[in-house]
Amino acid sequence: MPAAFEGRTGLPVVAGTGLDTAGRPMADDPRAALECFGPAPVDLLAVGPYAVRRGRAFG
């Protein structure tokens, strides 16, 4: 199963968590999840059928 996930997404692992950071409540809607995603040290945010991938710097 992990190899199939990586083959489809290019990501070697997926971790499901309640998106929260120190001092902020758990994100309970898409807007709160996007606000938390900005400064959080995660590479991808999946919300329903959508995925937001953090950009990479050129160089």
Backbone as a printed PyTorch tensor [residue, N CA C, xyz], in Angstrom:
tensor([[[  0.8090,  -1.2070,   0.0000],
         [  0.0000,   0.0000,   0.0000],
         [  0.8520,   1.2710,   0.0000]],

        [[  1.8970,   1.4120,   0.8450],
         [  2.7020,   2.6390,   0.8040],
         [  3.3240,   2.8920,  -0.5650]],

        [[  3.7760,   1.8560,  -1.2580],
         [  4.3740,   2.0410,  -2.5800],
         [  3.3210,   2.5440,  -3.5680]],

        [[  2.0920,   2.0800,  -3.4560],
         [  1.0200,   2.5340,  -4.3300],
         [  0.7200,   4.0120,  -4.0820]],

        [[  0.7120,   4.4220,  -2.8190],
         [  0.4790,   5.8280,  -2.4830],
         [  1.5860,   6.6930,  -3.0700]],

        [[  2.8200,   6.2840,  -2.8920],
         [  3.9430,   7.0600,  -3.4270],
         [  3.8940,   7.1120,  -4.9530]],

        [[  3.5220,   6.0110,  -5.5890],
         [  3.4150,   5.9840,  -7.0360],
         [  2.3760,   6.9580,  -7.5710]],

        [[  1.2890,   7.1200,  -6.8590],
         [  0.2080,   8.0190,  -7.3010],
         [  0.4740,   9.4770,  -6.9660]],

        [[  1.1480,   9.7260,  -5.8270],
         [  1.2830,  11.1020,  -5.3510],
         [  2.6970,  11.6610,  -5.4260]],

        [[  3.6950,  10.7780,  -5.4810],
         [  5.0740,  11.2400,  -5.4180],
         [  5.5410,  11.5080,  -4.0020]],

        [[  4.6690,  11.2210,  -3.0400],
         [  4.9980,  11.4240,  -1.6240],
         [  5.2220,  10.0740,  -0.9670]],

        [[  6.3170,   9.9100,  -0.2340],
         [  6.6150,   8.6000,   0.3370],
         [  5.7870,   8.2180,   1.5620]],

        [[  5.1620,   9.1850,   2.2090],
         [  4.4210,   8.8840,   3.4270],
         [  3.2990,   9.9100,   3.6160]],

        [[  2.2610,   9.4980,   4.2830],
         [  1.2000,  10.4250,   4.6410],
         [  0.9710,  10.3080,   6.1460]],

        [[  0.8020,  11.4470,   6.8000],
         [  0.5300,  11.4550,   8.2360],
         [ -0.7530,  12.2310,   8.4510]],

        [[ -1.7030,  11.6200,   9.1090],
         [ -2.9550,  12.2970,   9.4120],
         [ -2.9000,  12.8390,  10.8240]],

        [[ -3.1580,  14.1190,  10.9610],
         [ -3.1570,  14.7170,  12.2950],
         [ -4.2950,  15.7070,  12.3930]],

        [[ -4.6200,  16.0580,  13.5870],
         [ -5.4690,  17.2240,  13.7980],
         [ -4.5390,  18.4080,  13.6780]],

        [[ -4.7520,  19.2660,  12.7210],
         [ -3.8310,  20.3640,  12.4530],
         [ -3.9530,  21.4100,  13.5460]],

        [[ -2.9410,  21.4760,  14.3780],
         [ -2.9060,  22.4810,  15.4270],
         [ -1.4500,  22.8080,  15.7330]],

        [[ -1.2140,  23.9790,  16.2660],
         [  0.1200,  24.4010,  16.6680],
         [  0.0300,  24.9780,  18.0700]],

        [[  1.1780,  25.1370,  18.6840],
         [  1.2230,  25.6460,  20.0570],
         [  0.5180,  26.9990,  20.1470]],

        [[ -0.3820,  27.1090,  21.0830],
         [ -1.0710,  28.3630,  21.3230],
         [ -2.2800,  28.6200,  20.4440]],

        [[ -2.5780,  27.7160,  19.5110],
         [ -3.7430,  27.8850,  18.6410],
         [ -4.6430,  26.6730,  18.7760]],

        [[ -5.9390,  26.8840,  18.6750],
         [ -6.8420,  25.7360,  18.7470],
         [ -6.7450,  24.8830,  17.4900]],

        [[ -7.2630,  23.6780,  17.5660],
         [ -7.2800,  22.7650,  16.4290],
         [ -8.0620,  23.3940,  15.2780]],

        [[ -7.5330,  23.2560,  14.0650],
         [ -8.2310,  23.7800,  12.8830],
         [ -9.4790,  22.9400,  12.6410]],

        [[-10.6330,  23.5970,  12.5780],
         [-11.8770,  22.8450,  12.4090],
         [-12.6490,  23.2320,  11.1510]],

        [[-12.0260,  24.0330,  10.2830],
         [-12.6320,  24.3430,   8.9850],
         [-11.5030,  24.6720,   7.9970]],

        [[-11.7970,  24.6880,   6.7020],
         [-10.7420,  24.9120,   5.7080],
         [ -9.9700,  26.2190,   5.8900]],

        [[-10.6620,  27.2840,   6.2410],
         [ -9.9720,  28.5630,   6.4280],
         [ -8.9580,  28.4890,   7.5650]],

        [[ -9.3550,  27.9130,   8.6860],
         [ -8.4410,  27.7750,   9.8230],
         [ -7.2690,  26.8660,   9.4600]],

        [[ -7.5360,  25.8200,   8.6730],
         [ -6.4630,  24.9160,   8.2520],
         [ -5.4420,  25.6500,   7.3880]],

        [[ -5.8990,  26.4880,   6.4580],
         [ -4.9890,  27.2590,   5.6150],
         [ -4.1840,  28.2630,   6.4350]],

        [[ -4.8140,  28.8950,   7.4110],
         [ -4.1030,  29.8420,   8.2750],
         [ -3.0310,  29.1390,   9.0910]],

        [[ -3.3150,  27.9370,   9.5380],
         [ -2.3500,  27.1640,  10.3160],
         [ -1.2450,  26.6180,   9.4210]],

        [[ -1.5910,  26.2440,   8.1900],
         [ -0.6320,  25.6670,   7.2470],
         [  0.4940,  26.6450,   6.9250]],

        [[  0.1760,  27.9290,   6.8000],
         [  1.1820,  28.9310,   6.4320],
         [  2.4820,  28.7980,   7.2000]],

        [[  2.4770,  28.9640,   8.5150],
         [  3.7310,  28.8880,   9.2740],
         [  4.0930,  27.4800,   9.7680]],

        [[  3.2310,  26.5070,   9.5650],
         [  3.4840,  25.1560,  10.0910],
         [  4.5520,  24.4340,   9.2510]],

        [[  5.3420,  23.5720,   9.8800],
         [  6.3950,  22.8390,   9.1680],
         [  5.8660,  21.5670,   8.4920]],

        [[  4.8670,  21.7240,   7.6300],
         [  4.3210,  20.5970,   6.8750],
         [  4.4060,  20.9280,   5.3910]],

        [[  4.4980,  19.8940,   4.5520],
         [  4.6840,  20.0880,   3.1200],
         [  3.3930,  20.1180,   2.3210]],

        [[  2.3470,  19.4780,   2.8420],
         [  1.1120,  19.3740,   2.0770],
         [ -0.0760,  19.4000,   3.0190]],

        [[ -1.1190,  20.0850,   2.5880],
         [ -2.3750,  20.1430,   3.3430],
         [ -3.4680,  19.5700,   2.4670]],

        [[ -4.1520,  18.5500,   2.9340],
         [ -5.2670,  17.9590,   2.1970],
         [ -6.5610,  18.3290,   2.9070]],

        [[ -7.4780,  18.9210,   2.1470],
         [ -8.7900,  19.3100,   2.6710],
         [ -9.8210,  18.8000,   1.6750]],

        [[-10.5580,  17.7770,   2.0840],
         [-11.5310,  17.1820,   1.1700],
         [-10.8240,  16.6810,  -0.0810]],

        [[-11.3250,  17.0280,  -1.2520],
         [-10.6970,  16.5470,  -2.4860],
         [ -9.5300,  17.4280,  -2.9470]],

        [[ -9.1470,  18.4250,  -2.1630],
         [ -8.1050,  19.3730,  -2.5600],
         [ -6.8110,  19.1350,  -1.8030]],

        [[ -5.7000,  19.4500,  -2.4560],
         [ -4.3870,  19.3660,  -1.8130],
         [ -3.6290,  20.6560,  -2.1020]],

        [[ -3.0460,  21.2150,  -1.0560],
         [ -2.2270,  22.4140,  -1.1820],
         [ -0.8050,  21.9900,  -0.8600]],

        [[  0.0790,  22.1300,  -1.8380],
         [  1.4780,  21.7380,  -1.6480],
         [  2.3170,  22.9950,  -1.4870]],

        [[  3.2100,  22.9380,  -0.5030],
         [  4.0910,  24.0670,  -0.2590],
         [  5.0400,  24.2240,  -1.4500]],

        [[  5.2310,  25.4630,  -1.8960],
         [  6.1240,  25.7450,  -3.0110],
         [  7.5860,  25.5250,  -2.6360]],

        [[  8.3870,  25.3670,  -3.6500],
         [  9.8250,  25.1910,  -3.4450],
         [ 10.5430,  26.4050,  -4.0030]],

        [[ 11.6350,  26.8010,  -3.3530],
         [ 12.4300,  27.9250,  -3.8260],
         [ 13.2290,  27.5210,  -5.0530]],

        [[ 13.4340,  28.4390,  -5.9340],
         [ 14.2590,  28.1930,  -7.1160],
         [ 15.7170,  28.3320,  -6.7380]],

        [[ 16.5580,  27.5790,  -7.4190],
         [ 17.9840,  27.7590,  -7.1350],
         [ 18.8060,  26.6250,  -7.3990]]])
